[in-house]
Amino acid sequence: MEPAQKFFDLSHTVEHGMITYKGLPGPIISDHLSRVASQDYYEPGTEFQIGRIEMVANTGTYLDSPFHRYAGGADLAGLELHSLANLEGVIVRHLEGERAITAAAIADLELAGKAILFHTGWDRFWRTEAYSDGNHPFLTAGAAHYLASTGVVLVGIDSYNIDDTNDRSRPVHSILLQQGIPVVEHLCGLAKLPDDGFRFFAVPVKVKGFGTFPVRAFAIVGDCE
């Protein structure tokens, strides 16, 4: 019997030393307390591991809150859960052609109150030189303005950056985050999802004074009631 719900993991695995964004350091993952060392604290046969990770916030699949761009914007601790979890999702496919994704790609969609995820297929280059070579797909400022005007709740992409990294003003981040719309970058696995009819989740740790943090992004296809 088929399950009523199917879960789809849309996150990259965080691994020791991996590079997410060129120029930023990879995470350092180690034991704070190893299983062997923990044996000194517990009864024989009882052991635990306590991990330690040192990383920049922009690691793996991560979410940007308004504070990432604006000092007065909501930080991770200030985000409302209804903007991050159990969101009605829509996939926009942009697999070939121009790198720039314009407003024309979304002009005929019903977007209000939804999470809009752009499937470009760029995740196939994850952890290769091609991933960060400057040729990734991105949204235009016009597309960002249009999205902000429709009442979308969250915007995500499976590309290296939602902006053209050759434009140092980062218009898409600026437009969306100014309107309080979180951005999720470095998604993966969007090809497995239907165009709509799913619920999307991307909840970061509730950290005060942080604008960005990794998420375990996932989707549920089926009844979420």
MDAnalysis code that builds the backbone (N, CA, C; Angstrom):
import MDAnalysis as mda
import numpy as np

u = mda.Universe.empty(675, n_residues=225, atom_resindex=np.repeat(np.arange(225), 3), trajectory=True)
u.add_TopologyAttr("name", ["N", "CA", "C"] * 225)
u.add_TopologyAttr("resid", np.arange(1, 226))
u.add_TopologyAttr("resname", ["MET", "GLU", "PRO", "ALA", "GLN", "LYS", "PHE", "PHE", "ASP", "LEU", "SER", "HIS", "THR", "VAL", "GLU", "HIS", "GLY", "MET", "ILE", "THR", "TYR", "LYS", "GLY", "LEU", "PRO", "GLY", "PRO", "ILE", "ILE", "SER", "ASP", "HIS", "LEU", "SER", "ARG", "VAL", "ALA", "SER", "GLN", "ASP", "TYR", "TYR", "GLU", "PRO", "GLY", "THR", "GLU", "PHE", "GLN", "ILE", "GLY", "ARG", "ILE", "GLU", "MET", "VAL", "ALA", "ASN", "THR", "GLY", "THR", "TYR", "LEU", "ASP", "SER", "PRO", "PHE", "HIS", "ARG", "TYR", "ALA", "GLY", "GLY", "ALA", "ASP", "LEU", "ALA", "GLY", "LEU", "GLU", "LEU", "HIS", "SER", "LEU", "ALA", "ASN", "LEU", "GLU", "GLY", "VAL", "ILE", "VAL", "ARG", "HIS", "LEU", "GLU", "GLY", "GLU", "ARG", "ALA", "ILE", "THR", "ALA", "ALA", "ALA", "ILE", "ALA", "ASP", "LEU", "GLU", "LEU", "ALA", "GLY", "LYS", "ALA", "ILE", "LEU", "PHE", "HIS", "THR", "GLY", "TRP", "ASP", "ARG", "PHE", "TRP", "ARG", "THR", "GLU", "ALA", "TYR", "SER", "ASP", "GLY", "ASN", "HIS", "PRO", "PHE", "LEU", "THR", "ALA", "GLY", "ALA", "ALA", "HIS", "TYR", "LEU", "ALA", "SER", "THR", "GLY", "VAL", "VAL", "LEU", "VAL", "GLY", "ILE", "ASP", "SER", "TYR", "ASN", "ILE", "ASP", "ASP", "THR", "ASN", "ASP", "ARG", "SER", "ARG", "PRO", "VAL", "HIS", "SER", "ILE", "LEU", "LEU", "GLN", "GLN", "GLY", "ILE", "PRO", "VAL", "VAL", "GLU", "HIS", "LEU", "CYS", "GLY", "LEU", "ALA", "LYS", "LEU", "PRO", "ASP", "ASP", "GLY", "PHE", "ARG", "PHE", "PHE", "ALA", "VAL", "PRO", "VAL", "LYS", "VAL", "LYS", "GLY", "PHE", "GLY", "THR", "PHE", "PRO", "VAL", "ARG", "ALA", "PHE", "ALA", "ILE", "VAL", "GLY", "ASP", "CYS", "GLU"])
u.atoms.positions = np.array([
    [0.845, -1.197, 0.000],
    [0.000, 0.000, 0.000],
    [0.880, 1.246, 0.000],
    [0.604, 2.177, -0.915],
    [1.389, 3.396, -1.008],
    [1.134, 4.290, 0.208],
    [2.213, 4.891, 0.778],
    [2.005, 5.812, 1.901],
    [1.247, 7.045, 1.447],
    [0.491, 7.651, 2.385],
    [-0.301, 8.842, 2.060],
    [0.596, 10.037, 1.770],
    [1.795, 10.042, 2.352],
    [2.720, 11.144, 2.161],
    [4.066, 10.615, 1.680],
    [4.738, 11.386, 0.857],
    [6.106, 11.096, 0.465],
    [6.979, 12.292, 0.825],
    [8.103, 12.021, 1.465],
    [9.028, 13.062, 1.882],
    [10.193, 13.131, 0.886],
    [10.589, 14.364, 0.548],
    [11.686, 14.582, -0.386],
    [12.713, 15.503, 0.262],
    [13.914, 15.004, 0.457],
    [14.997, 15.798, 1.030],
    [15.565, 16.690, -0.064],
    [15.613, 17.986, 0.191],
    [16.066, 18.965, -0.797],
    [17.334, 19.674, -0.356],
    [18.077, 19.056, 0.569],
    [19.259, 19.677, 1.166],
    [20.530, 18.916, 0.814],
    [21.604, 19.659, 0.632],
    [22.928, 19.048, 0.513],
    [23.427, 18.634, 1.897],
    [24.180, 17.564, 1.955],
    [24.794, 17.109, 3.199],
    [25.995, 17.987, 3.543],
    [26.074, 18.427, 4.786],
    [27.224, 19.206, 5.260],
    [28.322, 18.230, 5.669],
    [29.497, 18.390, 5.072],
    [30.617, 17.497, 5.343],
    [31.857, 18.303, 5.689],
    [32.742, 17.676, 6.446],
    [33.984, 18.325, 6.872],
    [34.761, 18.852, 5.658],
    [35.099, 20.146, 5.693],
    [35.977, 20.728, 4.691],
    [35.326, 21.109, 3.375],
    [34.060, 20.796, 3.178],
    [33.447, 21.074, 1.878],
    [33.280, 22.580, 1.670],
    [33.355, 23.005, 0.417],
    [33.181, 24.413, 0.078],
    [31.791, 24.601, -0.521],
    [31.030, 25.511, 0.060],
    [29.720, 25.865, -0.475],
    [29.825, 27.064, -1.389],
    [30.467, 28.108, -0.894],
    [30.578, 29.366, -1.628],
    [32.053, 29.718, -1.753],
    [32.517, 29.872, -2.969],
    [33.938, 30.099, -3.233],
    [34.450, 31.315, -2.471],
    [35.523, 31.133, -1.733],
    [36.097, 32.200, -0.924],
    [35.738, 32.114, 0.543],
    [34.727, 31.302, 0.877],
    [34.351, 31.083, 2.275],
    [34.888, 29.729, 2.731],
    [35.330, 29.616, 3.975],
    [35.914, 28.356, 4.437],
    [34.885, 27.252, 4.604],
    [35.347, 26.033, 4.440],
    [34.488, 24.882, 4.684],
    [34.356, 24.609, 6.168],
    [33.360, 23.847, 6.565],
    [33.166, 23.546, 7.992],
    [34.250, 22.632, 8.535],
    [34.564, 22.814, 9.801],
    [35.490, 21.931, 10.519],
    [34.653, 21.113, 11.501],
    [34.542, 19.830, 11.254],
    [33.699, 18.955, 12.061],
    [34.600, 18.012, 12.854],
    [34.392, 17.950, 14.160],
    [35.244, 17.123, 15.018],
    [34.463, 16.694, 16.255],
    [35.107, 15.934, 17.112],
    [34.539, 15.562, 18.405],
    [34.893, 16.606, 19.447],
    [33.905, 17.077, 20.175],
    [34.191, 17.813, 21.403],
    [34.465, 16.811, 22.511],
    [33.655, 15.755, 22.535],
    [33.863, 14.643, 23.458],
    [33.706, 13.350, 22.651],
    [34.769, 12.594, 22.555],
    [34.714, 11.352, 21.782],
    [34.059, 10.247, 22.604],
    [33.650, 9.189, 21.940],
    [33.050, 8.055, 22.644],
    [34.042, 7.432, 23.627],
    [35.285, 7.323, 23.191],
    [36.300, 6.731, 24.078],
    [36.511, 7.605, 25.306],
    [36.649, 8.930, 25.089],
    [36.875, 9.839, 26.223],
    [35.669, 9.876, 27.151],
    [34.471, 9.706, 26.601],
    [33.264, 9.782, 27.429],
    [33.169, 8.621, 28.418],
    [33.873, 7.544, 28.181],
    [33.810, 6.383, 29.064],
    [34.322, 6.694, 30.469],
    [35.110, 7.779, 30.599],
    [35.600, 8.182, 31.918],
    [34.506, 8.787, 32.782],
    [33.368, 9.155, 32.177],
    [32.320, 9.868, 32.895],
    [31.093, 9.017, 33.195],
    [31.012, 7.838, 32.587],
    [29.793, 7.038, 32.695],
    [30.118, 5.621, 33.142],
    [29.068, 4.894, 33.441],
    [29.236, 3.508, 33.840],
    [29.785, 2.676, 32.679],
    [30.457, 1.578, 32.982],
    [30.977, 0.715, 31.916],
    [29.877, 0.317, 30.934],
    [30.201, 0.421, 29.658],
    [29.233, 0.097, 28.617],
    [28.387, 1.257, 28.169],
    [28.527, 2.411, 28.848],
    [27.760, 3.612, 28.482],
    [28.716, 4.643, 27.907],
    [28.442, 5.111, 26.702],
    [29.298, 6.114, 26.069],
    [28.466, 7.025, 25.176],
    [28.967, 8.252, 24.979],
    [28.295, 9.239, 24.153],
    [29.331, 9.979, 23.305],
    [28.836, 10.600, 22.234],
    [29.650, 11.492, 21.429],
    [29.003, 12.852, 21.423],
    [29.781, 13.900, 21.686],
    [29.332, 15.282, 21.548],
    [30.163, 15.911, 20.444],
    [29.485, 16.325, 19.370],
    [30.183, 16.864, 18.220],
    [30.453, 18.355, 18.339],
    [31.385, 18.787, 17.539],
    [31.736, 20.209, 17.462],
    [31.840, 20.584, 15.992],
    [31.290, 21.735, 15.622],
    [31.397, 22.215, 14.254],
    [31.730, 23.702, 14.260],
    [32.700, 24.071, 13.448],
    [33.050, 25.478, 13.246],
    [32.790, 25.775, 11.775],
    [31.910, 26.727, 11.515],
    [31.565, 27.005, 10.122],
    [31.014, 28.411, 9.984],
    [31.086, 28.933, 8.760],
    [30.380, 30.171, 8.455],
    [28.912, 29.828, 8.246],
    [28.053, 30.816, 8.396],
    [26.618, 30.569, 8.324],
    [26.181, 30.145, 6.925],
    [26.898, 30.593, 5.904],
    [26.556, 30.259, 4.518],
    [27.202, 28.932, 4.138],
    [26.671, 27.860, 4.689],
    [27.208, 26.520, 4.473],
    [26.078, 25.582, 4.077],
    [26.304, 24.793, 3.038],
    [25.295, 23.831, 2.602],
    [24.077, 24.532, 2.026],
    [22.931, 23.946, 2.238],
    [21.659, 24.559, 1.843],
    [21.232, 25.488, 2.976],
    [21.138, 26.782, 2.707],
    [20.885, 27.716, 3.803],
    [19.816, 28.740, 3.447],
    [19.289, 29.348, 4.503],
    [18.244, 30.363, 4.371],
    [18.786, 31.725, 4.772],
    [18.464, 32.724, 3.965],
    [18.793, 34.113, 4.279],
    [17.563, 34.806, 4.845],
    [17.711, 35.420, 6.005],
    [16.656, 36.253, 6.571],
    [16.936, 37.709, 6.190],
    [15.987, 38.613, 6.394],
    [16.230, 40.022, 6.060],
    [17.470, 40.618, 6.739],
    [17.819, 40.150, 7.933],
    [18.981, 40.677, 8.656],
    [20.277, 40.426, 7.888],
    [20.308, 39.411, 7.045],
    [21.490, 39.125, 6.228],
    [21.859, 40.334, 5.371],
    [20.859, 41.074, 4.921],
    [21.092, 42.231, 4.044],
    [20.891, 43.560, 4.759],
    [19.967, 43.582, 5.722],
    [19.585, 44.847, 6.353],
    [19.736, 44.766, 7.874],
    [20.454, 45.718, 8.444],
    [20.718, 45.719, 9.883],
    [19.434, 45.747, 10.702],
    [18.398, 46.388, 10.184],
    [17.137, 46.474, 10.912],
    [16.141, 45.390, 10.556],
    [16.540, 44.452, 9.698],
    [15.626, 43.395, 9.279],
    [15.534, 42.273, 10.297],
    [14.531, 41.429, 10.153],
    [14.340, 40.306, 11.070],
    [15.501, 39.323, 10.949],
    [16.053, 38.943, 12.109],
    [17.101, 37.920, 12.105],
    [16.458, 36.543, 12.182],
    [17.285, 35.514, 12.304],
    [16.750, 34.153, 12.333],
    [15.758, 33.957, 13.469],
    [16.056, 34.550, 14.620],
    [15.166, 34.404, 15.767],
    [13.858, 35.165, 15.584],
    [13.870, 36.132, 14.664],
    [12.678, 36.943, 14.457],
    [11.761, 36.447, 13.364],
    [12.142, 35.400, 12.667],
    [11.302, 34.876, 11.592],
    [10.113, 34.111, 12.157],
    [8.965, 34.319, 11.567],
    [7.775, 33.584, 11.982],
    [7.762, 32.211, 11.323],
    [7.353, 31.198, 12.070],
    [7.351, 29.840, 11.529],
    [6.441, 29.705, 10.315],
    [5.388, 30.503, 10.246],
    [4.486, 30.373, 9.107],
    [5.127, 30.848, 7.808],
    [6.304, 31.489, 7.891],
    [7.025, 31.886, 6.680],
    [8.086, 30.875, 6.286],
    [8.200, 29.783, 7.062],
    [9.274, 28.815, 6.855],
    [8.792, 27.377, 6.715],
    [7.610, 27.082, 7.230],
    [7.184, 25.689, 7.342],
    [5.771, 25.474, 6.841],
    [5.564, 24.285, 6.261],
    [4.245, 23.864, 5.772],
    [3.684, 24.845, 4.749],
    [4.558, 25.318, 3.883],
    [4.167, 26.275, 2.863],
    [3.700, 25.551, 1.605],
    [2.652, 26.045, 0.993],
    [2.258, 25.529, -0.312],
    [3.352, 25.876, -1.312],
    [3.851, 24.881, -2.030],
    [4.983, 25.097, -2.911],
    [4.641, 25.055, -4.385],
    [5.430, 25.793, -5.153],
    [5.324, 25.809, -6.614],
    [6.730, 25.727, -7.192],
    [6.933, 24.861, -8.170],
    [8.213, 24.749, -8.860],
    [8.153, 25.507, -10.172],
    [9.183, 26.306, -10.434],
    [9.351, 26.965, -11.721],
    [10.559, 26.320, -12.394],
    [10.356, 25.685, -13.545],
    [11.429, 24.973, -14.247],
    [12.168, 25.925, -15.181],
    [13.488, 25.966, -15.051],
    [14.323, 26.785, -15.928],
    [15.601, 25.997, -16.180],
    [15.533, 25.043, -17.093],
    [16.622, 24.083, -17.251],
    [17.569, 24.416, -18.390],
    [17.135, 25.175, -19.372],
    [17.987, 25.482, -20.513],
    [17.725, 26.907, -20.973],
    [18.593, 27.368, -21.864],
    [18.407, 28.698, -22.416],
    [19.212, 29.738, -21.665],
    [18.667, 30.938, -21.574],
    [19.368, 32.046, -20.936],
    [19.591, 31.778, -19.445],
    [20.710, 32.285, -18.945],
    [20.985, 32.146, -17.512],
    [19.982, 32.949, -16.700],
    [19.606, 34.102, -17.206],
    [18.740, 35.020, -16.464],
    [17.290, 34.541, -16.476],
    [16.706, 34.448, -15.292],
    [15.295, 34.092, -15.150],
    [14.516, 35.378, -14.958],
    [13.659, 35.688, -15.900],
    [12.940, 36.959, -15.886],
    [11.527, 36.780, -15.350],
    [10.844, 37.891, -15.216],
    [9.463, 37.867, -14.727],
    [8.545, 37.088, -15.657],
    [8.912, 36.970, -16.920],
    [8.083, 36.236, -17.876],
    [7.920, 34.773, -17.482],
    [8.904, 34.229, -16.758],
    [8.854, 32.818, -16.359],
    [7.798, 32.552, -15.297],
    [7.328, 33.595, -14.639],
    [6.394, 33.427, -13.521],
    [5.116, 34.244, -13.692],
    [4.989, 34.906, -14.838],
    [3.894, 35.859, -15.027],
    [2.521, 35.220, -14.961],
    [2.399, 33.952, -15.330],
    [1.079, 33.318, -15.395],
    [0.766, 32.436, -14.187],
    [1.584, 32.522, -13.138],
    [1.415, 31.652, -11.981],
    [0.694, 32.352, -10.837],
    [-0.038, 31.561, -10.058],
    [-0.666, 32.062, -8.834],
    [0.348, 31.891, -7.710],
    [0.879, 32.997, -7.187],
    [2.028, 32.932, -6.287],
    [1.734, 33.375, -4.854],
    [0.678, 34.074, -4.618],
    [0.418, 34.661, -3.296],
    [0.389, 33.596, -2.212],
    [1.144, 33.860, -1.141],
    [1.150, 32.978, 0.014],
    [1.929, 31.700, -0.151],
    [2.705, 31.584, -1.228],
    [3.380, 30.313, -1.532],
    [4.895, 30.429, -1.460],
    [5.550, 29.272, -1.384],
    [6.991, 29.170, -1.552],
    [7.267, 28.870, -3.022],
    [8.061, 29.698, -3.658],
    [8.377, 29.543, -5.072],
    [9.804, 29.030, -5.186],
    [9.980, 27.856, -5.784],
    [11.292, 27.218, -5.883],
    [11.689, 27.121, -7.349],
    [12.861, 27.654, -7.673],
    [13.337, 27.656, -9.048],
    [14.252, 26.454, -9.286],
    [13.806, 25.579, -10.179],
    [14.557, 24.373, -10.532],
    [15.359, 24.657, -11.798],
    [16.667, 24.798, -11.640],
    [17.550, 25.074, -12.773],
    [18.413, 23.873, -13.138],
    [18.495, 22.889, -12.251],
    [19.362, 21.738, -12.474],
    [20.823, 21.993, -12.150],
    [21.122, 23.186, -11.622],
    [22.521, 23.522, -11.335],
    [23.092, 22.676, -10.204],
    [22.256, 22.078, -9.393],
    [22.745, 21.233, -8.301],
    [23.555, 20.044, -8.803],
    [23.458, 19.726, -10.085],
    [24.251, 18.611, -10.619],
    [25.743, 18.916, -10.597],
    [26.097, 20.201, -10.466],
    [27.504, 20.596, -10.420],
    [28.029, 20.773, -8.991],
    [27.219, 20.448, -8.003],
    [27.580, 20.649, -6.596],
    [28.960, 20.074, -6.298],
    [29.803, 20.862, -5.655],
    [31.159, 20.508, -5.245],
    [32.072, 20.213, -6.434],
    [31.814, 20.907, -7.543],
    [32.723, 20.898, -8.678],
    [33.086, 22.344, -9.000],
    [34.126, 22.528, -9.807],
    [34.527, 23.880, -10.197],
    [33.421, 24.590, -10.974],
    [32.652, 23.814, -11.741],
    [31.599, 24.416, -12.561],
    [30.525, 25.079, -11.709],
    [30.328, 24.603, -10.478],
    [29.257, 25.133, -9.634],
    [29.437, 26.629, -9.384],
    [30.686, 27.059, -9.233],
    [30.958, 28.449, -8.851],
    [31.710, 29.218, -9.932],
    [31.611, 28.778, -11.198],
    [32.421, 29.402, -12.247],
    [31.829, 30.689, -12.816],
    [30.738, 31.168, -12.235],
    [30.142, 32.426, -12.686],
    [29.112, 32.282, -13.777],
    [28.782, 31.051, -14.143],
    [27.807, 30.828, -15.216],
    [26.479, 30.289, -14.712],
    [26.237, 30.387, -13.429],
    [25.028, 29.822, -12.841],
    [23.776, 30.608, -13.240],
    [22.614, 29.947, -13.248],
    [21.347, 30.661, -13.465],
    [21.018, 31.566, -12.278],
    [20.286, 32.634, -12.553],
    [19.950, 33.596, -11.495],
    [18.662, 34.317, -11.867],
    [18.056, 34.968, -10.889],
    [16.874, 35.796, -11.133],
    [17.301, 37.222, -11.484],
    [16.511, 37.867, -12.298],
    [16.752, 39.274, -12.589],
    [16.069, 40.149, -11.540],
    [16.476, 41.410, -11.511],
    [15.830, 42.358, -10.600],
    [14.344, 42.476, -10.928],
    [14.013, 42.442, -12.214],
    [12.607, 42.520, -12.611],
    [11.800, 41.362, -12.072],
    [12.382, 40.160, -12.101],
    [11.693, 38.992, -11.551],
    [11.501, 39.138, -10.045],
    [12.518, 39.683, -9.364],
    [12.413, 39.880, -7.919],
    [11.328, 40.900, -7.573],
    [11.279, 41.989, -8.330],
    [10.229, 42.990, -8.102],
    [8.848, 42.368, -8.303],
    [8.724, 41.560, -9.334],
    [7.432, 40.933, -9.596],
    [7.058, 39.977, -8.467],
    [8.008, 39.157, -8.039],
    [7.745, 38.234, -6.937],
    [7.299, 38.985, -5.685],
    [8.007, 40.057, -5.374],
    [7.679, 40.826, -4.171],
    [6.277, 41.423, -4.250],
    [5.818, 41.696, -5.461],
    [4.508, 42.316, -5.626],
    [3.363, 41.309, -5.538],
    [3.677, 40.017, -5.620],
    [2.626, 38.993, -5.674],
    [2.248, 38.426, -4.314],
    [3.042, 38.727, -3.282],
    [2.745, 38.188, -1.961],
    [3.330, 36.814, -1.710],
    [4.410, 36.456, -2.406],
    [5.075, 35.186, -2.120],
    [5.627, 35.211, -0.692],
    [5.752, 34.038, -0.099],
    [6.210, 33.945, 1.288],
    [7.693, 33.616, 1.373],
    [8.194, 32.850, 0.408],
    [9.587, 32.400, 0.420],
    [9.989, 32.101, -1.017],
    [11.277, 32.354, -1.330],
    [11.796, 32.061, -2.665],
    [13.064, 31.229, -2.514],
    [13.159, 30.138, -3.288],
    [14.333, 29.282, -3.237],
    [14.855, 28.950, -4.622],
    [16.111, 28.515, -4.680],
    [16.737, 28.162, -5.953],
    [17.793, 27.087, -5.713],
    [18.015, 26.243, -6.721],
    [19.024, 25.181, -6.611],
    [20.335, 25.586, -7.265],
    [20.568, 26.879, -7.379],
    [21.742, 27.421, -8.045],
    [22.744, 27.961, -7.019],
    [23.876, 28.408, -7.522],
    [24.968, 28.928, -6.693],
    [24.589, 30.208, -5.968],
    [23.754, 31.008, -6.603],
    [23.299, 32.259, -5.993],
    [22.026, 32.691, -6.696],
    [21.094, 33.257, -5.968],
    [19.857, 33.733, -6.594],
    [20.112, 34.999, -7.401],
    [21.238, 35.678, -7.125],
    [21.663, 36.851, -7.883],
    [22.747, 36.466, -8.882],
    [22.919, 37.308, -9.886],
    [24.081, 37.243, -10.756],
    [25.275, 37.731, -9.933],
    [26.248, 36.870, -9.682],
    [27.363, 37.252, -8.811],
    [28.282, 38.287, -9.467],
    [28.083, 38.574, -10.755],
    [28.827, 39.649, -11.394],
    [28.261, 41.025, -11.026],
    [27.057, 41.047, -10.464],
    [26.415, 42.293, -10.030],
    [26.584, 42.406, -8.519],
    [27.511, 43.238, -8.106],
    [27.854, 43.310, -6.684],
    [26.808, 44.041, -5.853],
    [25.794, 44.607, -6.479],
    [24.719, 45.251, -5.720],
    [23.695, 44.239, -5.224],
    [23.748, 43.013, -5.738],
    [22.857, 41.921, -5.322],
    [21.386, 42.381, -5.276],
    [20.824, 42.759, -6.423],
    [19.468, 43.314, -6.429],
    [18.387, 42.352, -5.957],
    [18.499, 41.076, -6.270],
    [17.437, 40.132, -5.904],
    [17.379, 39.949, -4.395],
    [18.541, 39.721, -3.773],
    [18.570, 39.672, -2.309],
    [17.992, 40.960, -1.723],
    [18.429, 42.082, -2.271],
    [18.010, 43.373, -1.725],
    [16.501, 43.559, -1.797],
    [15.922, 43.223, -2.943],
    [14.481, 43.420, -3.145],
    [13.660, 42.473, -2.283],
    [13.995, 41.183, -2.313],
    [13.195, 40.201, -1.578],
    [13.338, 40.371, -0.069],
    [14.562, 40.529, 0.399],
    [14.765, 40.623, 1.850],
    [14.224, 41.935, 2.409],
    [14.224, 42.983, 1.608],
    [13.623, 44.244, 2.063],
    [12.136, 44.071, 2.309],
    [11.507, 43.171, 1.554],
    [10.079, 42.904, 1.711],
    [9.808, 41.785, 2.717],
    [10.847, 41.338, 3.411],
    [10.665, 40.317, 4.438],
    [10.480, 38.919, 3.884],
    [10.936, 38.665, 2.664],
    [10.772, 37.360, 2.022],
    [12.069, 36.571, 2.151],
    [12.104, 35.504, 2.955],
    [13.329, 34.716, 3.091],
    [13.740, 34.074, 1.767],
    [15.035, 33.854, 1.626],
    [15.613, 33.260, 0.422],
    [16.371, 31.995, 0.816],
    [16.121, 30.903, 0.101],
    [16.853, 29.652, 0.321],
    [17.689, 29.370, -0.919],
    [18.997, 29.183, -0.715],
    [19.907, 28.914, -1.822],
    [20.544, 27.534, -1.671],
    [21.088, 27.030, -2.782],
    [21.762, 25.726, -2.824],
    [20.805, 24.571, -2.507],
    [19.580, 24.673, -2.978],
    [18.676, 23.534, -2.880],
    [19.146, 22.420, -3.814],
    [18.584, 21.249, -3.673],
    [18.883, 20.146, -4.584],
    [17.663, 19.229, -4.666],
    [17.643, 18.392, -5.691],
    [16.586, 17.393, -5.798],
    [15.238, 17.903, -6.232],
    [15.167, 19.117, -6.757],
    [13.868, 19.665, -7.144],
    [13.254, 18.923, -8.327],
    [14.072, 18.216, -9.081],
    [13.549, 17.446, -10.214],
    [12.585, 16.358, -9.772],
    [12.677, 15.931, -8.516],
    [11.834, 14.849, -8.007],
    [10.429, 15.323, -7.657],
    [10.230, 16.628, -7.567],
    [8.947, 17.163, -7.111],
    [8.014, 17.458, -8.280],
    [6.710, 17.391, -8.041],
    [5.755, 17.877, -9.044],
    [5.801, 19.395, -9.095],
    [5.192, 19.971, -10.108],
    [5.205, 21.429, -10.244],
    [4.473, 22.123, -9.102],
    [3.479, 21.457, -8.524],
    [2.745, 22.017, -7.390],
    [2.130, 20.848, -6.613],
    [1.295, 21.165, -5.631],
    [0.673, 20.109, -4.843],
    [1.575, 19.508, -3.792],
    [2.531, 20.294, -3.286],
    [3.410, 19.821, -2.207],
    [3.549, 20.911, -1.153],
    [4.038, 20.513, 0.020],
    [4.303, 21.465, 1.098],
    [5.809, 21.536, 1.308],
    [6.305, 22.750, 1.573],
    [7.745, 22.991, 1.670],
    [8.110, 23.461, 3.067],
    [9.270, 22.990, 3.546],
    [9.772, 23.326, 4.881],
    [11.255, 23.693, 4.779],
    [11.666, 24.793, 5.420],
    [13.077, 25.190, 5.471],
    [13.283, 26.011, 6.736],
    [13.470, 25.335, 7.852],
    [13.522, 25.991, 9.164],
    [14.954, 25.992, 9.707],
    [15.554, 27.168, 9.897],
    [16.893, 27.248, 10.475],
    [16.846, 27.246, 11.998],
    [18.004, 27.105, 12.613],
    [18.120, 27.250, 14.063],
    [17.766, 28.686, 14.451],
    [17.137, 28.836, 15.603],
    [16.648, 30.140, 16.064],
    [17.781, 30.901, 16.760],
    [18.633, 31.566, 15.953],
    [19.819, 32.255, 16.468],
    [19.603, 33.763, 16.416],
    [19.772, 34.422, 17.536],
    [19.627, 35.873, 17.602],
    [20.887, 36.529, 17.042],
    [20.698, 37.556, 16.214],
    [21.839, 38.270, 15.663],
    [22.481, 37.588, 14.476],
    [21.832, 36.578, 13.917],
    [22.323, 35.889, 12.722],
    [21.335, 36.119, 11.591],
    [21.847, 36.268, 10.372],
    [20.986, 36.471, 9.233],
    [20.831, 35.260, 8.343],
    [21.749, 34.297, 8.478],
    [21.785, 33.138, 7.587],
    [22.132, 31.898, 8.387],
    [21.574, 30.751, 7.998],
    [21.952, 29.493, 8.648],
    [21.506, 28.318, 7.771],
    [22.224, 27.198, 7.836],
    [21.797, 26.002, 7.103],
    [20.417, 25.525, 7.542],
    [19.708, 24.894, 6.608],
    [18.395, 24.321, 6.880],
    [18.368, 22.887, 6.368],
    [17.485, 22.075, 6.932],
    [17.149, 20.774, 6.360],
    [15.887, 21.007, 5.541],
    [16.057, 21.465, 4.311],
    [14.905, 21.746, 3.458],
    [14.310, 20.435, 2.972],
    [12.981, 20.364, 2.989],
    [12.321, 19.167, 2.486],
    [10.915, 19.510, 2.040],
    [10.344, 18.588, 1.284],
    [8.973, 18.751, 0.798],
    [8.181, 17.500, 1.110],
    [6.880, 17.684, 1.308],
    [5.957, 16.573, 1.490],
    [4.948, 16.621, 0.360],
    [4.832, 15.505, -0.337],
    [3.824, 15.365, -1.368],
    [2.741, 14.438, -0.822],
    [1.528, 14.892, -0.820],
    [0.431, 14.113, -0.234],
    [-0.272, 14.929, 0.832],
    [-1.182, 14.305, 1.516],
    [-2.023, 14.971, 2.501],
    [-1.198, 15.382, 3.709],
    [-1.169, 16.677, 4.010],
    [-0.430, 17.200, 5.178],
    [-1.381, 17.643, 6.279],
    [-2.641, 17.360, 6.139],
    [-3.603, 17.776, 7.170],
    [-3.443, 16.951, 8.432],
])
